[in-house]
Amino acid sequence: MNIENKKLINILYGLPIIILVLFIGIYIGEKNESASVIPTSSSIDFVQISQSEQFQSFWKVWKVLDEKFVRVASTTTEQKIYGAIQGLTASYGDPYTVFFPPVESKMFKEDIAGDFGGVGMEIGVKNKQLQVIAPLKDSPAEKAGVKTGDYIISINGTSTSDMSTDQAVKLIRGPKGTEVKISLLPVGTTKPVTKIIIRDIIKIPTIDITTKPGGITVISLYSFSANSPELFRNALREFIVSGNHKLILDLRRNPGGYLDAAWDMASWFLPAGKTIVIEDFGPNSKQDIFRSKGYNIFNDNLQMLILVDGGSASASEILAGALKEQGIAKLVGTKTFGKGSVQELVNITSDTSLKVTIASWLTPNGHNLSHDGLEPDYNVPITEKDAAAKIDSQMNKAIELLTARP
């Protein structure tokens, strides 16, 4: 696997702007496949399939629809074929494996490149329902009161039942200054709330560094963008120059981004060769293991805690999982989102494409992030009372733990 192909873990960040759903682990390097060539496989007999009773049923349905359907609008042969391909893709049951017809393919590639309006939140699929992973800091979604964990019930009046993340993207995004109406069901409630959010061009926040009493440095990381490794290196330099040896890395509400960024950041804390994350392609394929680059600038004096919550996903889980399992840091907060699959974007024709899940991310100890999130060492939920009083009980707990250490 070519490491130079930038892999996005959770989301494609359309830098510098996002609406959104960002998709887990897309390869920016695209593949091309000829639509005129039927693929061959030792496990699939395409001729046999084309002659099977089930496939004959496909053609019979096509014929019956052509003959009997009461036409409100004409459907072209191309639209029928694209619809059939989308149905085939959906049969795999993976919300992140999606076929894009020409218009949607163009939109998706524009999303990767950037320059579109949105509300500034990442969404994923949980329990077969669209859910907010995290609203971005200072985004229209955050200002409207959208919370991590909110289930998305409808968008502009359209039910999200069985809706893919890509379909949701198409409905949520739009020109700056326009409205989008989103109905949400907050976790633990039974009454939906509807929010009208004004779209904007979203600037993705990256990093902040602050100092707490007792010589504690806090680095807050909001995304894993292309420039995050350099900004993180500068923050670590500031931490070292301060003379402090107690560090809190805040990954709450960080939905992820570039794999390379998480890989680079973890390498500052681990000796060369230590496993950071494993890319698992299934039982019949060789795993790719991403190992520390060996920057490893800290000694045993470092005391480190990582803050996580349900909005910590993908690259955040890779970094937190590696440092937790390699004995560098403990986790404080609540369980992470659990999002760790890798997609590849394949050009099917010159104007259509397929986004297909090809692998899962495993922590050094083999924990599958696609199946489950990370459990914190110190479980500290933020209650409604604390939230109303603007009390950060998770940060307070981390400070308490570090203050108690010499």
Buried (B, 14 or more C-beta within 10 A) or exposed (E): BEEEBBBBBBBBBBBBBBBBBBBBBBBBEBBEEEEEEEEEEEEEEEEEEEEEEEEEEEEEEBEEEEEEEEEEEEEEEEEEEBEBBBEEBBEEEBBBBBBBBBEBBBBBBEBBEBEBBBBBBBBBBBEEBBBBBBBBBEBBBBBBEBBBBBBBBBBEEEEBEEBBBBBBBBBBBBEBEEEBEBBBBBEEEEEBBEBEBBBBBBBBBBBBBEEBEEEBBBBBBBBBBBBBBEBBBEBBEBBEEEEBBBBBBBBBBBBBBBBBBBBBBBBBBBEEEBBBBBBBBEEEEEEBBBBBBEBBEBEEEBBBBBBBBBBBBBBBBBBBBBBBBBEBBBBBBBBBBBBBBBBBBBBBBEEBBBBBBBBBBBBBEEBBBBEEBBEBBBEBEBEEEBEEEEEBBBBBBBBEBBEEEE
